[in-house]
């Protein structure tokens, strides 16, 4: 069993990296303009990479 605090810190670092990359490529603003939350999208990506199925719908 992993430490929940360490797991949260790991996920936040990954989410931050994903959001920074979306911003660097100029995609974060376009995604936000469509009504999506870039942080939520990044969390979905992390969960999917961990093997969890997360339903994700257009707002």
Backbone torsions as a table, in degrees:
resi	resn	phi	psi	omega
1	UNK	NA	134.5	-179.3
2	UNK	-92.7	157.2	177.9
3	UNK	-69.3	123.4	-178.1
4	UNK	-58.9	-34.8	179.5
5	UNK	-67.6	-42.5	178.8
6	UNK	-65.9	-39.8	178.9
7	UNK	-64.1	-43.1	178.0
8	UNK	-63.0	-42.5	179.1
9	UNK	-62.7	-41.7	178.5
10	UNK	-62.4	-46.9	-179.3
11	UNK	-63.0	-40.5	-179.6
12	UNK	-66.0	-35.8	177.2
13	UNK	-65.7	-42.4	179.0
14	UNK	-66.2	-44.7	179.0
15	UNK	-60.8	-44.1	179.2
16	UNK	-61.1	-41.7	179.0
17	UNK	-64.1	-40.4	179.4
18	UNK	-65.4	-45.7	-179.7
19	UNK	-64.1	-41.1	177.9
20	UNK	-61.6	-40.0	179.1
21	UNK	-68.0	-40.6	175.5
22	UNK	-59.5	-41.7	179.9
23	UNK	-67.6	-43.0	-179.2
24	UNK	-59.6	-37.4	-178.8
25	UNK	-85.1	-1.6	178.6
26	UNK	78.4	17.5	-176.5
27	UNK	-94.5	-29.1	-174.4
28	UNK	-58.6	-43.8	-178.8
29	UNK	-66.4	-41.7	178.9
30	UNK	-63.9	-40.1	178.6
31	UNK	-64.7	-43.2	179.1
32	UNK	-65.4	-37.5	178.2
33	UNK	-62.7	-28.3	177.8
34	UNK	-81.2	-3.7	177.2
35	UNK	98.4	3.7	177.9
36	UNK	-88.3	151.1	174.8
37	UNK	-98.1	111.8	-178.5
38	UNK	-55.2	-35.7	178.4
39	UNK	-65.5	-41.1	178.8
40	UNK	-65.3	-40.5	177.6
41	UNK	-60.8	-41.7	179.8
42	UNK	-64.7	-39.6	177.7
43	UNK	-63.1	-37.6	177.9
44	UNK	-63.7	-41.9	178.9
45	UNK	-61.5	-45.5	-179.9
46	UNK	-62.8	-43.8	179.6
47	UNK	-63.0	-41.1	178.4
48	UNK	-63.8	-40.0	178.2
49	UNK	-64.6	-29.9	177.9
50	UNK	-82.6	-2.7	176.9
51	UNK	96.7	4.6	179.1
52	UNK	-90.2	137.4	175.8
53	UNK	-90.7	122.8	-177.9
54	UNK	-123.4	117.5	176.9
55	UNK	-66.3	135.3	-178.9
56	UNK	-134.9	118.7	-177.2
57	UNK	-119.5	155.6	175.5
58	UNK	-66.2	137.8	-179.5
59	UNK	-66.3	NA	NA
